[in-house]
Amino acid sequence: MVLVTAALEVPALLVALLLGILARPAAQHPERFATHVVTCDVSSHGAAQVSFTIRNDDSYEHNYEVVLSVTNGATPLGTTLSYGNWVLPGETATVRALVPLTGNASEATCATRAYVHDTHIGHRS
């Protein structure tokens, strides 16, 4: 009788374990994102108009803090923070920002460096 009970319970436990593993939500991977400068317009005196994208390749929504920097070779001309909020899984958000500049921006280049920043900033619209 004990062997019959064990023979029925073991497969049931294995099925329950398998279903538990399959039903578990996907793990969060907040490091799965990419950012890219789309435009870097330094034609305005004293500021760069920068647009950039943030691609969220995680399976969860995230907010991102982005450091925008403008340089002329090795010379820093300006830096500012910008935010990309509520970027849905698999989505790409486009953000625009102004970077205050000092110095000669004629040969300037723009760069982004992003971090996950899941503190909610701003309002949903």
Backbone bond lengths (Angstrom), bond angles and torsions (degrees), N, CA, C in turn:
res aa  C-N    CA-C-N  psi(-1)  N-CA   C-N-CA  omega(-1)  CA-C   N-CA-C  phi
1 M - - - 1.448 - - 1.527 111.54 -
2 V 1.339 116.95 -38.29 1.458 121.29 179.49 1.532 109.82 -65.82
3 L 1.329 117.20 -40.24 1.463 120.24 179.48 1.520 111.86 -65.98
4 V 1.326 117.48 -36.85 1.461 120.91 178.82 1.520 109.79 -67.45
5 T 1.320 117.63 -42.57 1.469 121.73 179.07 1.534 109.64 -63.39
6 A 1.331 117.02 -45.35 1.465 120.98 -179.98 1.522 110.23 -64.53
7 A 1.308 118.00 -38.66 1.461 121.57 179.94 1.516 111.56 -64.81
8 L 1.322 118.55 -28.71 1.461 122.09 177.93 1.528 112.01 -85.43
9 E 1.342 116.60 -33.84 1.468 120.11 -176.52 1.523 112.90 -77.33
10 V 1.323 118.39 -36.28 1.463 120.83 -176.84 1.535 111.42 -61.79
11 P 1.319 119.43 -49.76 1.467 117.74 177.28 1.526 112.77 -61.90
12 A 1.328 117.62 -36.99 1.463 120.43 178.49 1.528 110.67 -64.06
13 L 1.326 117.72 -39.59 1.464 121.35 177.98 1.531 111.05 -66.95
14 L 1.319 116.95 -39.89 1.466 120.18 177.95 1.530 111.92 -64.41
15 V 1.319 116.79 -41.02 1.462 120.78 177.22 1.524 109.91 -64.40
16 A 1.327 117.84 -43.27 1.467 121.66 179.35 1.534 110.69 -63.10
17 L 1.330 117.29 -40.28 1.455 121.19 178.34 1.530 110.82 -64.94
18 L 1.311 116.64 -45.07 1.462 120.95 178.76 1.525 111.53 -61.79
19 L 1.317 117.69 -43.87 1.469 121.06 178.02 1.523 111.18 -64.20
20 G 1.319 117.33 -37.28 1.466 121.12 177.54 1.515 111.95 -63.56
21 I 1.321 116.82 -39.76 1.467 120.77 178.59 1.526 110.53 -68.57
22 L 1.319 117.35 -43.60 1.464 121.10 -178.80 1.519 112.61 -68.43
23 A 1.331 117.45 -32.48 1.465 121.13 -176.99 1.522 112.42 -82.64
24 R 1.326 118.19 -11.19 1.458 121.33 -179.10 1.522 109.47 -66.51
25 P 1.343 118.66 134.22 1.464 120.05 -179.52 1.530 111.12 -65.67
26 A 1.303 115.03 154.26 1.462 120.48 179.23 1.520 109.98 -62.55
27 A 1.296 116.13 143.75 1.459 120.63 178.99 1.521 109.83 -69.31
28 Q 1.322 115.09 149.18 1.448 120.80 177.34 1.524 109.39 -77.05
29 H 1.326 116.95 138.24 1.456 122.82 176.13 1.523 108.42 -131.72
30 P 1.347 117.43 74.18 1.467 119.64 -174.68 1.525 113.94 -63.84
31 E 1.328 117.82 -15.92 1.464 119.09 179.21 1.523 112.60 -77.86
32 R 1.317 117.70 -2.05 1.468 121.61 -179.76 1.528 110.68 -88.58
33 F 1.322 115.39 82.27 1.464 120.22 176.46 1.520 108.32 -153.31
34 A 1.312 114.97 164.46 1.465 121.01 177.05 1.518 108.05 -142.02
35 T 1.309 115.91 146.87 1.458 121.45 176.21 1.530 108.48 -129.14
36 H 1.328 115.20 146.85 1.464 120.37 -173.54 1.525 109.48 -148.56
37 V 1.329 117.47 132.45 1.469 121.91 174.72 1.520 108.46 -73.81
38 V 1.330 115.91 126.98 1.466 121.29 177.75 1.524 109.72 -95.01
39 T 1.330 117.35 -51.10 1.465 121.26 177.07 1.522 110.04 -133.09
40 C 1.318 115.05 148.28 1.469 122.71 178.56 1.525 106.17 -139.31
41 D 1.330 115.89 87.11 1.458 121.82 -175.57 1.526 109.20 -97.17
42 V 1.328 116.29 109.99 1.465 121.09 -179.65 1.531 111.47 -106.41
43 S 1.331 116.54 17.49 1.462 120.05 -177.29 1.529 112.82 -74.02
44 S 1.320 118.80 -21.86 1.471 121.39 176.18 1.519 108.73 -77.26
45 H 1.308 116.30 135.55 1.460 120.46 -179.60 1.531 109.99 -67.61
46 G 1.319 116.83 123.87 1.460 121.33 173.23 1.513 115.83 86.85
47 A 1.324 119.29 0.51 1.469 120.25 179.98 1.522 110.62 -155.55
48 A 1.306 115.00 147.84 1.466 120.78 172.36 1.520 107.19 -106.25
49 Q 1.313 115.62 134.14 1.463 120.74 173.79 1.526 106.50 -96.81
50 V 1.333 115.14 114.25 1.459 121.02 -173.71 1.517 109.13 -117.91
51 S 1.313 116.32 133.43 1.461 120.09 168.87 1.527 106.49 -120.58
52 F 1.329 115.13 142.54 1.450 120.08 -177.55 1.517 109.04 -146.88
53 T 1.308 115.36 161.48 1.458 120.82 177.89 1.521 109.60 -113.37
54 I 1.334 113.58 152.99 1.462 121.68 171.68 1.521 106.17 -127.76
55 R 1.306 116.86 121.81 1.467 122.65 178.11 1.518 108.23 -105.91
56 N 1.343 116.66 121.21 1.462 122.98 178.99 1.527 108.60 -95.57
57 D 1.324 116.87 106.31 1.459 121.33 179.09 1.522 112.73 -98.31
58 D 1.323 116.89 14.27 1.463 121.67 175.83 1.526 108.94 -88.92
59 S 1.309 116.50 171.92 1.467 120.44 178.64 1.529 111.31 -96.23
60 Y 1.329 118.03 10.95 1.460 123.70 178.44 1.530 109.45 -129.34
61 E 1.322 116.18 154.07 1.462 122.13 175.50 1.529 109.15 -70.31
62 H 1.343 116.61 142.53 1.466 120.74 177.61 1.515 110.92 -140.06
63 N 1.332 114.58 159.22 1.452 124.01 169.14 1.523 106.46 -108.14
64 Y 1.336 116.12 149.05 1.456 120.37 -177.47 1.516 110.28 -130.41
65 E 1.330 116.06 138.47 1.452 123.07 170.24 1.526 105.72 -101.11
66 V 1.320 116.22 129.41 1.467 120.69 -174.70 1.521 108.91 -123.18
67 V 1.324 115.17 126.88 1.459 121.78 174.00 1.521 106.92 -91.77
68 L 1.328 115.58 118.77 1.471 121.61 176.97 1.520 107.72 -101.72
69 S 1.314 116.22 129.33 1.463 119.08 178.12 1.523 109.17 -131.47
70 V 1.327 113.89 144.28 1.457 121.91 178.07 1.520 106.37 -122.28
71 T 1.333 115.26 129.35 1.459 120.23 -178.76 1.522 109.89 -133.20
72 N 1.304 114.46 157.54 1.458 122.55 171.85 1.525 104.83 -119.64
73 G 1.331 115.61 94.49 1.463 119.74 -171.61 1.521 108.67 67.99
74 A 1.331 116.09 -121.64 1.465 120.66 178.69 1.528 112.06 -94.32
75 T 1.335 116.99 -0.33 1.467 120.91 -176.61 1.523 110.69 -91.49
76 P 1.344 117.93 118.80 1.470 119.77 176.43 1.530 110.47 -72.42
77 L 1.330 115.27 134.23 1.466 120.95 179.58 1.525 111.99 -109.64
78 G 1.321 117.20 -25.72 1.459 120.33 -179.88 1.515 111.90 -179.35
79 T 1.321 114.85 151.90 1.469 122.03 178.85 1.521 107.98 -145.82
80 T 1.321 116.22 144.29 1.458 120.87 174.40 1.522 108.98 -152.19
81 L 1.326 115.78 165.28 1.468 122.18 174.76 1.517 109.61 -101.78
82 S 1.309 115.71 143.91 1.452 121.93 173.16 1.520 107.19 -138.12
83 Y 1.318 116.44 165.99 1.466 120.18 -177.24 1.520 110.51 -132.46
84 G 1.305 115.50 141.43 1.456 122.83 170.90 1.513 106.48 -117.19
85 N 1.311 116.56 110.19 1.464 120.56 -172.71 1.515 112.87 -106.67
86 W 1.312 114.69 150.29 1.463 124.18 173.84 1.528 111.45 55.10
87 V 1.328 115.75 48.05 1.463 119.96 177.49 1.529 106.97 -82.91
88 L 1.314 115.68 114.91 1.461 121.81 -175.77 1.522 111.91 -71.68
89 P 1.329 117.58 158.35 1.461 120.94 178.16 1.529 111.40 -56.11
90 G 1.317 116.02 131.90 1.462 120.98 178.20 1.517 114.45 75.95
91 E 1.314 118.44 1.38 1.464 122.11 -177.26 1.527 111.15 -97.59
92 T 1.333 114.79 158.34 1.457 122.40 173.73 1.520 107.75 -119.72
93 A 1.329 115.92 124.58 1.469 121.24 177.65 1.521 108.68 -102.92
94 T 1.337 116.43 142.63 1.454 121.82 174.51 1.520 107.99 -109.32
95 V 1.327 115.92 130.49 1.466 122.33 -176.88 1.522 108.04 -126.56
96 R 1.331 116.11 145.32 1.463 121.85 176.39 1.521 108.80 -120.91
97 A 1.330 115.35 143.81 1.464 119.44 -179.71 1.525 109.86 -152.78
98 L 1.322 115.13 157.60 1.464 122.03 173.61 1.525 108.43 -103.03
99 V 1.320 115.97 137.10 1.459 121.68 176.24 1.527 106.95 -116.54
100 P 1.344 118.42 114.63 1.468 120.33 176.48 1.530 109.97 -62.76
101 L 1.349 116.01 137.28 1.460 121.08 -176.06 1.516 111.98 -121.04
102 T 1.323 114.59 149.62 1.461 122.00 169.16 1.525 107.06 -131.07
103 G 1.302 117.16 137.22 1.459 119.89 178.31 1.516 112.69 99.99
104 N 1.320 115.01 -175.68 1.461 123.18 -176.68 1.525 109.99 -78.94
105 A 1.321 116.62 115.63 1.465 121.39 -177.26 1.520 112.82 -103.12
106 S 1.319 118.22 13.45 1.465 119.92 -174.85 1.535 112.99 -63.54
107 E 1.302 119.01 -32.10 1.468 122.67 179.89 1.532 110.64 -113.23
108 A 1.315 117.23 27.43 1.467 121.71 -172.68 1.521 112.44 -73.27
109 T 1.309 114.90 151.47 1.464 122.82 171.99 1.520 108.66 -129.02
110 C 1.327 115.37 151.25 1.464 121.38 -179.18 1.526 109.32 -111.28
111 A 1.315 115.66 148.01 1.464 120.98 178.23 1.523 109.03 -141.65
112 T 1.332 115.46 155.72 1.465 121.60 177.01 1.515 109.23 -124.19
113 R 1.310 114.66 149.46 1.466 122.65 171.35 1.522 105.38 -140.97
114 A 1.321 117.01 119.89 1.471 120.81 -172.76 1.522 111.21 -114.32
115 Y 1.330 114.14 154.72 1.454 123.37 176.93 1.523 108.00 -137.70
116 V 1.316 116.74 147.33 1.461 119.61 172.72 1.525 107.08 -68.13
117 H 1.312 115.92 132.86 1.473 122.64 -176.37 1.528 106.97 -139.22
118 D 1.329 116.30 75.67 1.458 119.88 -171.84 1.520 114.72 -80.71
119 T 1.325 117.33 21.16 1.455 121.00 167.10 1.515 106.17 -83.82
120 H 1.317 118.53 130.35 1.467 120.47 -175.00 1.530 110.27 -73.94
121 I 1.314 114.29 124.28 1.458 123.74 179.49 1.518 107.11 -116.20
122 G 1.310 116.96 131.45 1.468 119.79 175.39 1.512 112.61 80.28
123 H 1.322 115.03 -168.14 1.466 122.24 -176.43 1.517 110.57 -121.65
124 R 1.311 115.68 147.98 1.465 119.50 173.21 1.514 107.89 -75.65
125 S 1.313 116.36 144.81 1.466 118.63 177.91 1.504 109.61 -125.91
